[in-house]
Amino acid sequence: MPNSDIPVEYVQKAVIRGSAFWSVGLRAIYFATTLLLWIFGPIPMFVSSVTMVVILHILDTNSTPLHQFQSTNQSPNMLRKMGRKKHQSQEL
């Protein structure tokens, strides 16, 4: 909300912290499920472990590429010009 008294940095920090705890909690559930299957023997635990590795691999890889920003020829030149201006002002 634009007219809110809550700082944006506070909200960003809360969302990032929440997503980190969500990820850790979900991984703890996967690990606990694998340990629970040890009661039924080593074969169900092994199958669960392999399944967990596959699931985590799928979740941790990004299958959709991020938007590729195409740089124009002006951007690098502008940065070079800005660097030259900064360098020239430091020499004076």
C-alpha positions as CSV (number, residue, x, y, z in Angstrom):
1,M,0.0,0.0,0.0
2,P,1.5,3.3,-1.0
3,N,0.4,5.2,2.1
4,S,1.4,2.6,4.6
5,D,3.6,3.3,7.7
6,I,5.4,0.0,7.3
7,P,8.8,0.4,5.6
8,V,9.4,-1.5,2.4
9,E,12.7,-3.0,3.7
10,Y,10.8,-4.5,6.7
11,V,8.3,-6.3,4.4
12,Q,11.1,-7.5,2.1
13,K,13.0,-8.9,5.0
14,A,9.9,-10.7,6.4
15,V,9.0,-12.2,3.0
16,I,12.5,-13.5,2.4
17,R,12.8,-14.9,5.9
18,G,9.4,-16.6,5.5
19,S,10.4,-18.2,2.2
20,A,13.7,-19.4,3.8
21,F,11.8,-21.0,6.7
22,W,9.3,-22.5,4.3
23,S,12.1,-24.2,2.3
24,V,13.8,-25.5,5.5
25,G,10.5,-26.8,6.9
26,L,9.7,-28.6,3.6
27,R,13.1,-30.2,3.5
28,A,12.7,-31.3,7.2
29,I,9.5,-33.0,6.2
30,Y,11.2,-34.9,3.4
31,F,14.0,-36.0,5.7
32,A,11.6,-37.0,8.4
33,T,9.6,-39.1,6.0
34,T,12.7,-40.9,4.9
35,L,13.7,-41.6,8.5
36,L,10.1,-42.8,9.3
37,L,10.3,-45.3,6.6
38,W,13.4,-46.9,8.3
39,I,10.8,-48.6,10.6
40,F,9.7,-50.7,7.6
41,G,13.2,-51.6,6.6
42,P,16.2,-50.4,4.6
43,I,14.5,-50.9,1.1
44,P,11.6,-48.4,1.7
45,M,14.2,-46.0,3.2
46,F,16.4,-46.3,0.2
47,V,13.5,-45.8,-2.2
48,S,12.4,-42.8,-0.2
49,S,15.9,-41.4,-0.2
50,V,16.2,-41.7,-4.0
51,T,12.8,-40.2,-4.4
52,M,13.8,-37.3,-2.1
53,V,16.9,-36.6,-4.1
54,V,14.9,-36.5,-7.4
55,I,12.2,-34.2,-5.9
56,L,14.8,-31.8,-4.5
57,H,16.7,-31.8,-7.8
58,I,13.5,-30.9,-9.6
59,L,12.6,-28.2,-7.0
60,D,16.1,-26.7,-7.0
61,T,16.6,-26.4,-10.7
62,N,15.1,-23.5,-12.7
63,S,13.3,-25.0,-15.7
64,T,12.0,-21.6,-17.0
65,P,14.7,-19.2,-18.1
66,L,14.7,-15.7,-16.6
67,H,13.9,-12.8,-18.9
68,Q,16.9,-12.1,-21.0
69,F,17.5,-8.4,-21.2
70,Q,19.0,-7.4,-24.5
71,S,21.5,-4.7,-24.1
72,T,21.6,-1.9,-26.6
73,N,24.8,-0.6,-28.0
74,Q,24.3,2.6,-26.0
75,S,24.5,1.0,-22.6
76,P,28.1,0.0,-22.6
77,N,29.1,3.2,-24.2
78,M,27.2,5.2,-21.6
79,L,29.0,3.4,-18.8
80,R,32.3,4.0,-20.4
81,K,31.6,7.7,-20.8
82,M,30.4,7.9,-17.2
83,G,33.7,6.1,-16.1
84,R,35.7,8.6,-18.1
85,K,33.9,11.6,-16.6
86,K,34.5,10.2,-13.1
87,H,38.1,9.5,-13.9
88,Q,38.6,13.0,-15.4
89,S,36.9,14.7,-12.4
90,Q,39.3,12.8,-10.0
91,E,42.3,14.0,-12.0
92,L,41.3,17.7,-11.5
